[in-house]
Amino acid sequence: MNAPLRTIALLSTITLTACTSTEDKVNDLLERHMNAFVFVEGGSFMMGNPGLGWALGADSYPAHKVTLDSFSIQKYEVTQGDMDLFMEVTGYSSSYELYNQTRDMAADRFSKELPAVVTWDDAIAFCNWIGSSTETDVDLPTEAQWEYAARSRGQMYRFATDTGEAVADINMAPASKLEFINPKSLPHPPGQFPANPLGLYDMSGNAIEWISDNYQPDFYLYSPEHNPKGPDRGKEHDPTQTHIHPQKVMRGGRFYDFWGNTTVSRMSGPKNLLGLDTGFRCMKKD
């Protein structure tokens, strides 16, 4: 074989090897994520603060009956490594305008083994990609689904731990000693502490997780009983600031908090927010 042909053959082999390697990584990602779904049998429960001091916010009241169909939810928060691979193979770019600058500023927080740092749109895009790639219906969980799963099918579990209670360094990470705005203040890799009785990890006290629902502080006053999906529109941070989007629900607490990481505590954020404390997991319809 002459030199040019040998060069072409070598380049073809390198290209094929690279493509095969990427394809293998994608197939591994999809297999891991599909295997990580935990079936949650549907049922009824009293959603919201039961009046036992589980949450401080008025938006967690009143407790109200909710009835859900069965679904499946992932046992782990999605990692930054898997989010990076998704962005690489699909060409997806974060909806956050300063995404690259944020990565440069807080490089440690974007370590591949930590929960993914995403906007709500980014989280939805990842879950939908998992679904389209596997021909299944995958999305973010609704707020009701998230709480029902965190409380192990609606049990009186104040925290989403193995016992329903929180013990620092035993079944939930202690509060970070650094402020959340400090990039050195980090969550832990998913799965470092015991799962709740359903086998779900880190639903209290790691990354605060994006939920599919729009956020309104009074939604519990008029929430429908069967499979609620949140209000039609999210609360606006400031209608005059058109660059800030309406708010979405966030659940699960944060790594720099501790007692605020209960199963009924609600938070919210504009859907185009990229916080260093954010994360997510996907839900699959059954």
N, C-alpha and C positions, 0 to 999 in steps of 0.2 A: 504494500500500500504506500503511495507517495505521501509526502509530508502534508499537503493541504487536506487530503482525504483523511489522514490520521487525525488531524486537528479537528475536522468536522465530526468524526466519529467520537472523539473524546468529549467535545462540547455536547453532543447529543446524549452521551452517557451521563454526563454531569447534570444536564437539564432533566433527564428522565429520573435520575436518582433524587434530585431535589423535589420534583413533583410527587414522586412516590413517597418521600419522607413527609411532605406536607399532608398528602392524602391520608397517610397512616396516622398522623397527629390528629387530623380532623375526625377520622373514624374512631380513634381512641376517645376523643372528647365526647363525641355523640354517645358512644357506648357507656361511658362513665356517667353522663348526665341522665340517660334513660334508666340506668340501673339505680340511680340515686333517688328515684321517685318512691315515696312511701304512700301506700293507699290509706285514705282516711274515710272510713265509713260515715255516711251522712247521718244526720240526726238533729235534735233540737237542743238548745241551751240558752241560758240567760247571758247575753252579750253585754259587756260594759262593766263599770265599777259596781261591785255588789254592796258598796257602802261600808267597807271594812278598812278604808284608808289605803286601798291598793294604788290609787293614783291621786295626784293633786289637782289636775286640770278639771274644770267644770265640763269640758267637752266629753269626758268619759261617762257622764250621766245622761239619762237614766239607764239602768240595766233594763234590757228589753228582750223579749223572746225572738229568737232567730232559728229558722229551720233550713238546713242545707242539704243539697244532694251530695252524694259521694264524689270525691275528687282525689287527686294525688298531689303531693307537694314534695319538693326536694329536701333531703335531709341536711344538706350543706348549703351555705352561702356560696355563690359563684365567685371563683377566684379571679384575680387580675390576670394571671397567666392564660386562663381560658378566654377571658375577654379580649386580651391582646391577639390571640390566635384568630378569634372571630373577626376582629377588625382587619387583620392581615389578609385573610383569605377572601373576605367579602368586599374589602375596600371601604368599609364603613368608617366614618369619621364622627367623633363625639359631637353632640349638639351644643356642647359648651364651647363658646368662642375662644376661651383662654385655656383650653385643655392642655396644649403642649407646654405652655408656660407654667401651668400648675404642676405638671409632671416634673419639669425641671426643678421647680421650687421644693417639691416634697418627694424626691425620688424614692426614699425609703418606703413611703406609704404606697407606692405603686409596685412594690415587690410582688413577684408573680404568685407567691404562696398566700398572700393576704386577700381579704375580700375586695372585690372589684370596686373601683371608684367610678361612679357613673351618674349621669342624669337619669331622670325617669324615662326619657325617650331612648337612651342607650340601653337601659334594662329591658324595656319592651322589645327593642330590636333584637337583642340577644335571645330572649325567650322565643320570640316568633321564628327566629332562624333555626333554633333547635327543633321547633315544631314542623316547619316546612321541610327541613332536612330529613326528618324521620316520619313524615306524613301523619303527624299527630297534632292535637289541638293543645298547644302550650302557650301560656300567657303568664303575667304576674298574678298572684293570688288576690282575691278581693279581701277587703278588711275583715269581713266576717269569717272567711275561710282561714285567714292567717290566725286570728284569735282562737278560733275553734281548734285548730291544729296545735297552737302553742299551749293551749290549756288541755291537751290530750283529750280531744272530743268534748270540750266544754266543762271539764272538771274544775273544782274550786282550787286552781293552781295559780298562786300569786306570781310565781316566776316559772319560766319554761325550763325548769331543771328536772333532775331525776326525782326530786322529793317535793317539788312545788315551793320550796324555800330556797334562799340564797345564802351560801356560805363562801366567803371570799377565799380564793385559791383552792377551794375544794370542788365546788360545782359551778362556780361562776368567777370570772376574773374580777379582781378588786378594781376600784376606781383608779384611773390613771392619776399619777401625781403631777402630771403636766397639763397645762391648759390645752383644750382641743385645737386651738389655732396654731399650736406649736407642731410643726411637721414631725417632730421626734416622738410625739404621742401617738401610739399605734394600736390598732386592734391586733388580735392574735390570729394565726391561721385557723381556718374552720376545723372544728372537731377536737379541740384541745381539752374540753371539759365534758362530763357525762351528758348524754342525750336525755331528752324528756321521755316519758313512758312510750310515746309513739316512735321513738328512734330519731327525733329531730334535734339537731345541734344548733346552739348559738342563737336561739330565738329570744334570749334575754342577754343583753350586755355585751355585744360585740359591735357589729356595724348596724346602724339603724336602716331598716329595709324599706325600699320603695314598694308601695301597694298600688293596685290598679285604680282604686277609687279616687274620685275628686274629694276634696276636703271642705266640709262646712262644720263649724263648731257645734251647731245645733242639730246635726243630722239624726242623732239618736232619738230625738223627739218625734220624728215622723218616718223613721226607717221601716220599710215593709218587712214582714216576717220571713217570707220565703226568698232565699237566695238574693239578699240585697246586694246591689252593685254600686252603692254610693249615690250622691246627688248628681243632677245633670250638669252642674257647673261648679267648679272649685272657687273658693273664696279668693278674691283678688287682694294682693298685697297692697297695692296702691293703683287704682285705675288710671292715674295720670302717668304712671311709669310703664309704658307699653312694652318695654323690653323685659319686664318681669312677668312671667306667665302665671296663670291661676294656680292655686296650690293643690298638691296631691297629698294623700295620706302617707305617713311613714310610721313604721312600728318596730318595736323590739329593743328600744333603748340604745345606749352608746357606750363605747369602751371607757370613756372618761367619767361615766356616771356609775351608780350602783343601785341605790334604792329606787331610782327612777326607771329601772329597767323591767317593770312589771308587764304582765301579759295584757293589761287593759290600758296602759298609758298610750296616749295618742300624741303624735306630732305631725307637723305638716311642713312642706317646702314647695317653692315654685318648681314646676316640672323641668325648668332649665337650670336648676341649681346643681352644682357639682361640689358637694361637701366632702371633706376628707374623712368624715364619719359615716358616709353612706355605703350601702351595699344592697344586695337583693338575692332572692331565690325564685325559682320558677314553679308554676302550678300546671298540672295536666288534667284536663277534663276526662272523666271515665264514663 
